[in-house]
Amino acid sequence: MTLYSTFKLYTGADAFTLEPIRSDGSAATENLVIDRSSGQVQLNSPASKPSSAEVITIFGVIGFVRLLAGEYMIVITDRTKLGRLGEHDIYKVKDYKVLPLSLNKSALTQAQIGEEASYLSLLHAHLQSGHFNFSYTYEVTHTLQRQSALKDNTQPVWERADERFFWNKRHLSKFIEHTKNNKDQNLSNFILPVFNGFAEIRSAEINKKPFTFALFSRRSRHRVGTRYFSRGVDPQGNVSNFNETEQIIVADAGVDGTASALPGGKIFLSHVQTRGSIPIYWTQVNNIKYTPKLQIFDNPDTEASFRKHFEVQKGFYGPQLVVNLINKTGYEGPMGVAFKNRVEAMNDPDVKYHHFDFHHECSKMRWHRVSLLLDHFHDDLVAQGYFKAEISKEGVEKIDQKQTSIVRTNCMDCLDRTNVVQSVVSRWALNRQLRDIGILGADEKFETFDQFESLFRNVWADNADVISCAYSGTGALKTDFTRTGNRTKAGALQDFQNSVVRYVKNNFLDGNRQDAYDLFLLYEIDPSAPHPLVDKRTLETKALPALILVSFVMILASIVIPEDSMSTAVILFASFWLALISYSATTLLANGGQYVNWPRLVPLPHVSAGKLKVAPGNLKNE
């Protein structure tokens, strides 16, 4: 079933009317009317297209969100074509509109009008910061291998979609429920799944043989959050910052010069990896220190949640090759001990664990030592294989092989070290794939082809930046190695800059980013409840940072303005402000948690008044 790709949206006083447009520019035979007062939808209802109606062209409906004033419809008003996979065009949301269904805000109090504006601000922040990708003919929430398994499934696209990566599923529930409850009102052609993450498609050539190179990273919509506000596992086995990364090659069948079983068709190859937070209950509570203290909780659900996580992962991907990249010593050390002990206690032969201390093994710029991981898992990676299929112009599919296991990589944040290792594993797999289909010779590596080598490195570095921005607020660290193959001083300087920005965002801005995620993905607004987006700190607490700033300005003024900066009066003046800075800074550092920008829509269960309120677990038990 092909989804509608373009609509005329008529905005009238009483209703929105969606009128699909065919590829030849003519209107389709059906329309969808959305009543603005009730929010009800009706397929093929008499169209509401008064002469006064505003008409715009849109490229899909992201969904509906209910705030204090009622419902809003989010529509795609512009899109960017990322490229083509076989016969399928892949797009990214370039622009959008948030359209209110209700035109009457008189029911809101003056205070609620301000509250509505704060909710809308969060909604726009989320929509503007995300990377939302979609297709009308390609199932973007699924890997090629899962798509192959579903080829005989006759369900509509939205029902077949992988719910983990169906980012806007909650917001399309109006269309979904209407379709389920009304057999003669099938809105499936209007339901467009969108995934949040990285997507890039490039044309490439090696040995004068053209092919398409693509990389997708799909971010799970479960346990979503920012770096320090979302860690570890939940009772359902979901982990923070879970991403599925798929590297795809598409080439003409017979590219190796041999006769193809499906003349005129395409060869599709893919290799998939995952990343995600260490699946135990743990956190780092912000307190404006550069590295918050690690806390591992003695949660009685840990064993069940840990096992649930890997059972779910095996169900999707098969046996797990687990690569843990955190430090074996220092503050990260207890996490490594806890992870190892849990794997050993689970005693599952389908979960192979390897702790590779990235910073130790690759210290002093010895980044080539990442290859030791490939040596360790070499036989498992060969046995793992990759997905390979030939598809004819008519859609006939011939599957040559499937990927039978997966590499699951993590560090503390599952960002910088993780991306370096994932790119190395994908490089190894890609060389095997390109030799398999005859683009590379038996003894060749694509590293010797400078143009494609540069393309590969930069796409993977871009992938690192997108995943990192979503979780930490900045681009990834260590991307100089990914982009150039070398660790450089300029790259180290860029990492320092990103680390400083991360510190500021993670402590003083991420509460709002977390609220934006929560509003979009899970929060239900209760109009009768107190407004949650309120700073409840005392005036003295809120004023302290401003007092430090004023004191600093006064000290600077005492140095710059007076002609005699060493006079007794000036020295006393400066000493007063210096003492005030010292007192204020001491107070601030002692109560750092009070100055962190915490999430307010869904408060962290283990934090109260900026401090840990749940006793941390005994590490010896881990």
N, C-alpha and C positions, 0 to 999 in steps of 0.2 A: 504494500500500500504506500503510494507516494503522497507525502504531505503537501498541503497548499503552501506555496512559496511567496506569494504576493497578494496583498489585499488592498482594496479601497476601504478606508475606514470613514464612515459618515458619522459625525458627531452632532446629534440633534438634542433638543431640550429634554426629550423623554427617553431616548435610547441611543445606544451605539449600534451601528450596523456594519458587520464585516462581510464584504463581498469579494470572494476569491477571484483572481484574475488568471486566466490561462496564459500559457507561454506565448501565444499568438496575440495577446493583448485583449482578447474578448473576455467578457464576464462569464463566470461559471454559472451553472444552473441552480445553485443553492446559495443561501446566505445564512448568517447567524446574527440574531438580534439580541442585544443585552439590555434589559430594562434598567434604567438608571435609578429608579426609585426602589425597586424590590431586589435588584441584582439578579433576577431570574434570566436564564438564557433559553432561547427557542430557535430551533433549526427550521429554516424555510417559513418563518413567520412573515407576514406582510412587512416588507422592508420599510424602515423609518428613514426616508431620505428627503426631508423637506428642502425646499429651495434655499433656505437659510442655513442649512447644515454645512459645517466645515468639513472639507474632504481632504484627507492626506493618504499617502501610500505608505503601507507598513509591510514588514517582512516576517511577521510572526508575533504571537502573544507569549510573553514570558510568564504572565500569570496575574493573579489578583492578590492584594494584600489588604487586610482590614485594620484601619487605625481608628482613632477616636471619632472622626467625622463620618466614618463609613468606609466603603470599599474604594480602592483605586485599581485601575487596570494598567499594567506595565506592558508597553508594546515596543517592538524593535522598529526604529525609524530609519536606520542606516546599517549597512553591513559591509564587511570587507571579505572578499574572496581570498582565502588562504591558499587554495590550490585545488588540485584534482587527484583523487585516488581512483584509478581505473576510470569508471564512468560516473564517478560521484564527486560533486562539488562540496567543499568544506568551507564554512564561513565563520567569521567572528563578529560578535556584536560591536558595532562602531558607535551607535548612538541609540537613544531610547527616549520614551516619554512616559511620565507617570500621570495618568488621566483620572480625575475623581469621578466616580459614578454619581455621587450626590452633589447637587449644586447648592444645597441649603446648609450653611454652617451656623445658622442662628441658634441651633440647639446647644452649641458649645458656649461655655462661659469664657470670659476673657482669659482666665488662667489656662483653660483647655486649648484655646487657640494657640497659645505659646507652646503648650505641650505637644500639640499636633505638629507644629513647626519643627520641634526637636526630633520627633519620630521621622518626619520626612527627611530631615537632614541626615539621619543615620541611614535611611533607605538609599538616598542618593549616594552617600559615601560608599556603601557596599557595591552598588551598581557601577560606580565609576572606577572602583579599584579592582574589580574582578576581571578575569579573562574568560569570557563566556563564548563557547564555540558550539556550532550546531551544523546539521545538514538535513536536507529534506528527503534524501534518498539513502544515506549511509547511517548505520546505527552507531552513533558516536559514543554511546556509553559502553559499548562492547568491544573487546579485542576481536581480531579476525578469527581467532579460534572459537570464541564463543558465538560469533555470528554464524560460523560454519555449522556449529551444533544446533543452531536455531533455524536452519534453512527450511525445514519442513514445518515450522511453527506458523500457524495461520493467525495468531493473535495480532492485534494492531501494534504499531511501533511502541506506543507508550506502555503497553502491557508487557511487552517483551523486554523493555529497557532494563538495564541493571540499576536497581533502585539506589545502590550506593553512590552512583555518579550522576543520577538524574537530579541535578541541582535545583531545578524549579518544580519538582514534583508536587510539593506542598501547595504551591501557588496555582497549579493547574487543577487542583482538586474540584473546582467548580465544574469544569468541562468533564473531568473523569467521572465524577459522581452522577452528573446528568446523563452521560452515556451509559453507565451501569444501570441506572434506574429507569431509563426510557429506551426500550428496544427499537423504537422507530426514530430515535433521535441520536444517531451515531455521530459524535463530534470528533472521531479519531483523526480525521484529516486536518483538524485545527490544533491538535495537541503536539507541540514541538518540544522534545526533550533537549535540554541545554546542559553541557557539562562545563565546570569551572576548572581551569588549569591551562596547561601549555599545549599549543598545537602549531606545528610548523611543517610545511610541505615544500620541498625543493626539487627542481629538476637537476639531474647530475649526469655525468658521463665519465666512464673509465674505459680505456682501450677502444675508444670510438663506439662504445655501446651505451646508449642512453637508458636511464632508468629514473624512477622517482624515489626520493628519500624522504621519509616522514617520521616525526617524533611527536607522540601524544603523551601527556601526563594528566591523568584524571584524578582530581582531588575528591576524596570521599566527603559526603555531606553529613556523616556521623562524627560526633565528637570533634566538631570544628572549632577552631579558636586560634588565639595568638600564642606566641612563644611561651610565656610564663603562666598564662591563664588556662592552658590546655595541655596537660601532660598525661602520659600513661594510658590505662585501660579503663573501660566501664564494665558493668555486669554482663552486657551483651557481647563482650569480646571486641568491641570497637576500640581502636587506638587513635590517639591524636596524630595529626599531620600524616594521615595515611594517603599515599599516592600510588597509583598504578601507572607505570611508564611502559609504553609500547613503541618499539622501533620497527618501522615498516619499510619494506622495499617492494616496488611494483615495477616489473619489466615485461617486455613482450615475450610471449611464449616462443621457445626456439631461439632465444638470444644466444645460446651457446653454439648455434649452428646446426644442431641436430633437429630431426623432424619432431614436431610437437604432437602430442596426443590430441590437442585441441587447437588446430590451426587458427590463427587470428586472435587467439585469446591472450590473457595476461597471466603472469606468474605473480603470486602474492606471497611474501614471506614476512613473518613477524617474530620478534623476540620480546618477552615481557619480564619486567622486574617489579618488585614492590619495595616501598619504604614505609616505616611507621614507628611511632614511639615504642619504647620498651614496655611490654604488656604486663606491668605490675602497677600497683597503686603508689604513686610517688608525685612529688611536686617540688618546686623551688619558690618560696614565698618572697616576693619582691620587698625590699626594704631600702631602696636606693643605693645599696652597695653594688659594686660592679658584678660580683658573682653571688647571687643569693644562695643561702644555705640549702643543701639538699636534704629532703625529708622523704624517707621511705615509710609508708604506713603499714602497721600491723593489722591489715584488713582481713577478716576471716573469709572474704570472698576471693582473695587473691588466687588461690589454687584453681578454683572453678573458672574464674575469668580468664586466667592464663591459658588454661586448657581450651576454653571456649574459643579464644582468639585463634589458636592454631587449628582447631577443628574446622572453623569457618574458612580459614585460609587454605587448608588442604582441600576442602570441598570445591573451592574455586580454581586452585592452581596445582594441586597435587603436592608431593613431598616438598619440604621446605629446606633450603640451604641458608641457614641463618648466619649472617655476618655482623658481628658486633664490633664497632670501631672505636668505642670509648676508651679513655685512658685506664690502664690497670692500676694506677696509683693516683694519689691526690684525691680531690673531692669526688671525682667520678668513680673511683675504685669500688665503693660499696654497691653501686649499680651493677657493675660487672659481676660481682660476687652473687648478688641477688638473682640476676638473669641466669647465670650458669647453674645455680642451685635449683632454680625452678625447672630448667630444661632437664637436668638430671633426675629430679623427682618425678617429672612427667614420664620419663623413660619411653619416649615414642621413637621407634626406629625411622619414622618418616620425617623427623625433625633433626637435622644435623647442624650442630652449633659450632662456630669457630670465632674465638675472640682475637681480633687483630688490632692491637694497640697502634692506631694509625700514627699518632704523634711520635711515639717511640720508634716505630719501624721506619718512618719516613723523615726522621729528624735530620737537621743539617742539610736540607734541600735534597735528600735522597728519595725523591718521589718515584723513581723507577721501581722502588721496592714494593709498590702496590701490586706488581706482577706476582709477588709471593702468594697472594690470595688465589690467583689463577692456578698456580702450581698445586696449592692445597686442595682445591676443588676440581682439578682437571678432569678426572674420570667422571665425576658427577655431572660436570658441565657437558661433556661429550654425550653422556647418556641422556641428559636433559633434552638436547636437540632444540628444535624451533619449529614453528608452524610453517608449512609450505603447501600451497594449493595452486592449481591452474583453473582458471575460470574462462569459459568461452564467451563469445559475444552474446550468445543466447542465454547465458547464465548457468550453463552446465558446469558443475564443479568436480574436480578430481583432486582429492586430498592425497598428498604424497607422504607427509609426516606431521606429527603433532608435538608440541612442547609438553614434556611429561612432568616437569618440576619447576621450581622457581627460586631465584635468589632473593631473599628478604634482607635488606640492609638497614642498619640503624647506627646513628651516633647519638649524642644527647638530644640534639634538635632535629636530626634527620635532614640536615641541609648540606653543609659545606663538605665535610668528609664523605658523607653518603653520596653526593653527586659525583665526586671524583671517582669513587670506586664503581658506581653504576656505569659511568662512561667507559671505564676500562673494561668491564665485563661486556658491555654492548659492542665495544670495538672488537673484542675477541670473537664474539658471535657473528658480527657483520662480516669479518674476513672469511669465516667459514661459509656463510650464506652466499657471498659473491663468488667464491670459488665453486660452490655447488651448482650455480646456474650459468657458469662459464664467463662471467664478466671479468673475473680475475683468473689468471693461470694457476696451476696447481701449487706453485711455489711463490706466488706473488702476494703482497700485502698492499692494501689501499694507502698505507702511510707513504708509499713512494710516489703517489700521485698528488702533487701539491694542492691542486685546486679542490679536489674532493676532501683531502685531509683538512684543509682550512674550513670547508663547509661543515664537516662533521664536528670539528672542535667548537665552532661558533654556535651551532645549533644546540649542542649540549650545554654550553655555557649560558646561552639564553634560557634554556630550560631551568638551569640552576637558579637564575635570577628570578624567574617568575614564581617558582615554588617558594623561594626564600622570601620574596616580598610579601606573599600571602600570609606567611607564618611569623616572620621576624620584623617585617617592615622595611627591610633593605635588600639590595641585591646580595647574592651569595659571596662568601669568602672563597679564596683559593681558585677563583675562575681564571687567573692568569695561567695556571697550570693546564686547565681544561682548554683554554683558547690557544696556547702556544706550545704546550708540552714541557714548559720550564717554569720553575718557581723564580720570580724576579723581585728585585727590590721595589720596583714600581708597583708590582702586585701586592707586596707586603704593605706598602704605604696605603694603597687603596683599601686593603683589609682593615688597617687601623682606622681609617675614616669611616668605613661601614660599621665597625665595632662601636665607635663613639655614637654614631647615629642610632644604632640599635639600642644602646644603653638609654639614650634619651627617650626614644619611642616606647621601649618596653616598660619604662618606669613612669613616664608622664603623659603618654598618649594612647597606649594600647587598650585602656578600659573602654574608650569610645569605639575602637575597632572591634573589640569583642562584642560590645553591645550591638554593633551593626550586623555582625554574623548572627547573633542570637535573634535579633528582630526578624531577619530574613528567613532563618531556617527553623526556629522552634518557638519563639516567644508569642504568647497570646495576650493581647492587650485587654485589660479589665477596666472599663470606663469608671467603674464604681470604686476602684482601689486608688490609694494615694499615688501620685505620679512618682515613678521610681527614679527618673533621671534628675535627682536633686542631690546637691552636695550638702550632706548633713553635718559636716565638720564644724567645729566652733569657729567664731570669727577670729580668735587668737591664732588658731591653727592655720587658717587660710591666709592670714596676714603675714606669717613669719617669712616666707620666701620674699615677699615684697619688702619687708623690713631689711633683709640682708642686702637686697639690691639698692635700696635707698642709702644704707650705710656705706656701701661701696662707692656710690656716686659722691657722697659727702666727703669721704676720704680723698677721692680723686680731686674734688674741688679744692680741698685744703692744700693740696700740693700744687695745683696749677694756677689758681686765682690770686692768692696773696703775693704781694711783692716780697715780703719777708716771711718765707714759709717756715722759718725756724723760730719765730717769735713764740713767747710763752702761751699766748692766747690760741694761736694756730695749733700748737702741739697739744694743748688741752682739748681743743675741739676735735682734732684727729684721734686722740686717745679715747675720747668718749665713744666715737663711732666705731673704732677698732674693737673696743671692749664689747660693744653691742653686736658686732659681727661675730665675735668669738662666742658669746653667749648663745646667739641665735643659731649659729652653725652647730654648736654642741647639742643644743636642744633638737635641732632637725635630725642630726645623725642618730641620736638616741631614740627618736621616734619616727624613723624613716618610713615605716609602713603607712603612717598617716598622710604622707605626701605622694604616695603612689596613686596613679589614676586607675582605680579599680573598676571592673565592670559592675553595672547597677541593675540591668534588666534581669540577669540570672546570676545573683551573687555566688561567689565561690563557697562551697559548703564547708571548707576547712579553714576559712579566714573570717575573722571578726575584728572590726576596728583596726584593720591593717596588720593583725597578728594571727599566728597559727593558733587555732582553737582545738584541733584534733591532735591527740598525742601521737608523735611519730612512732613508727614501729621499731622494735628492737632488732638491730642489724644481725645479731647473732642468730635470730630465728630465721633469717633469710639465707 
